[in-house]
Amino acid sequence: MTEKYFDLHIDGIGYLNRAREVSVRGGSFLAVDITALHGEASNPEKTRFDCRVSGSEAQGLIRRFMDPINDRGHLAGDGTTIRHKVLAGFRLGDLYPETFTYEKGDRAGQAGVSLKARLLRLEWVKIDGEMVYKAQRDEPEDQPGDAPKTEHTTQRGEHSEEELIGMLPTEVALSKDDPEFEAKKTALKQQGYRFDSITKVWRLHQVA
């Protein structure tokens, strides 16, 4: 008997940072930070995800581009610091918040929230604006009852940096009786949500 389950995926665009091997008891795993962009393209908001790289193809790509991802910058001839920027279209799964305590800086001793997820797939990768990887996929034939393809669906994950998207729900309701209320509220704020005191829901802030 096949068990049924629901997937929750996040598709978006963001910068790749801190690619590294994380040692754990009995082995290690590949991890990478993603600074996802969402909101108005001219002034996007940013949400950071700490990701375990799960997809085999994604693992190969992260290792392939590890040097530019981890580039800390170098001096140009005019004395300015240049750092490679690695932008990617991504798909995440199994998102969950994890609380931690700041150990340094102005917020030392305060609680924080880290958004954890699994990196399942990279749709494309650009380094300093140049496309260096684009996923190839075989398009299945349309089946009876399938929704017709549109420009939006066929071009998913191939937007330019100026066409930034955020694949997040518009509204989220929280209950103060939830034992993780404060952590979830902090995570929503980091994702760009604002509380609507009239409808009592958190709305994703978007500029018209």
N, C-alpha and C positions, 0 to 999 in steps of 0.2 A: 504494500500500500504506500503510495507516494504522499508524503506530508505536504500540505499547502502552507505557504508563508508569503508575506508581503515584503517587497523590497522598497527601500527609501533611498533614492539617489539624488545627488546634487550635481548639476552640470553648471559650469561657470568658466570664467577666465581669471587668471591670476599669475602672480610672479612666483617662481620657484626659488627657495632659499634653503640653506642648511641641509644639504643632502649628506646623510651619514649612515654608517653601520652602527646599530645599537646592540650591545652585548647583553644577553640575558642568560639565565641558567639553562644550560643545555644547548646553547647556540647563539644566533644573532639574527637580526632582521634589518631591512633597509627602511629608512625613514626620510621624510622631506617635509619642510614647512611650505605652505602655500598661502600667499597673501592675496586673497580673492578680492576682486573689484566689483562694486555694484553701485547703483544709483546713477546720477547724472554723469555723462561721459566727460564733460569738461572739468568736473570736480568730484570724482568718484570716492565713495567711502570704501574702507578696507576692513576685511575680516580675516583673521589668521586661523588657519587650520594646521594642526600637528598631525601629520599623516603617516601611517604605516603603509608602505608600498606593497600591495598584494598581487596585482595583475602581473603575470610573467613578462608581458610586453612592456608594461610600465617600468618594471624593474630594470630591464635592459636599457631603456631610454634614460632613466635617471643615472645609471652608472655611466652611460655613454656621454652624457652632458654634465657630469659631476664637477669638472673643473670650472666651466663658466658659471654654473649654479653657485659654487662656493667662492667665486672670485671676490676678493676683498678690495680690489681696486689697484690701479697702477698710475704712475705719473705720466702725463703726456708731455710733449715738448714745451708747451707753454706753462708747465707747472701745475695744471689742473689735474684732479684725480678722476680717472675714468674707470668705471665699473661695468662689467657685462650685465645686461638685463635679460633674464630668461623668462619669457612670457609663454603661457601654455593654455590650451583649452583642456579642461579636465573633467573627470567624473569621479565623484566620491560616494562611498556607501558607509553604512553603520555609524552615523554621526552620534556622538554623545558628549556631554560636558564633563569635565573633571576638575575638581577644585584643588587649589594648591595655596601655599603661603609664600609671599615674596620674602626673599632672604636679604636683598640688597636694595639700595636706592631709597627714594623718598617714601615708597610704599612698603618698606621692610616691616614684616609682621602682619601685614594686611592679607586678607584672603583674595584670591583671584580665580578666574575660570579659564581653563584651556579647552578649546573645541577639538576633540579627537575624531578621526575618521580613517577610513581605508581608501587609499588611492587605487582605483580600479583600472583606470584607462587614461591615456593622454591622446586627445584628438589631433593636436598639432603642437609644434614647438617653434617659437621664434627666438633668435638670439640677436639682440640689438636691432630688432625690426626685420631681420632676414629669416624667412621660413626655412628651417633646417629639417623639419619632419612633418609629414602629414599622413594620417592613418588612411590606409586603403581598406575599403570594405566592399564586399560583394552585395549589391542590392537585390533582395529577394523579389520574385515576381509577385505582383499584387494578388491577394487572395480575395474571393468574394466577401463583401461586407467590410473590407478595409477602407479606412478613410482615405480620400484622394490626397496625394502628396501635394504640398504647397511649397512655395519658396522658403518659408520659415523652417519647415521640417527638413527639407533637403539640404539646407545650409547650416543646420545646427552644429555648433562647435567650430565654425569657420569664419566667425566675425572678425573684423579688424579691431585693433585696439581702440578705435574711436566708437565702436559699436558694442561697448561693454554691457554685459547682462548680469542679472542676479536672479538665480532660480530659487527664490524663497517665497513662502506663502505670504499673502498680503496682510492677513490678520492672524493673530495668535491670542488665545485666551488663557490666562493663568489663574489658578486658585491659590489664595493665601493659605489654604489648609494643606497645600502640597509641601511636604518636608523639604523639597529642593526648590522652593519658591525663589529664594534669594539668588541661588546659583543660576536658575533659568532666567530670572529677570536681568541679571548681569550679562548673560550670554546674548539675550535679545538686544540689549543696548549696544553691545559690541557689533552686532549684525546690522545696526541702523534702524531698529524699531523705536517708536515713540508711543507713549501711553496716551490713549484717547479717553479723557475723563468722562465724556458723555456716554459713549457706548461701552466703556469699561473693557476695551480690548487693546492689544498692542498692534500698532499698524506700522508697516514698513514705510519709512520716510522716502518719498519720491518727489522730485522737483518737476513741476509741469513744464 
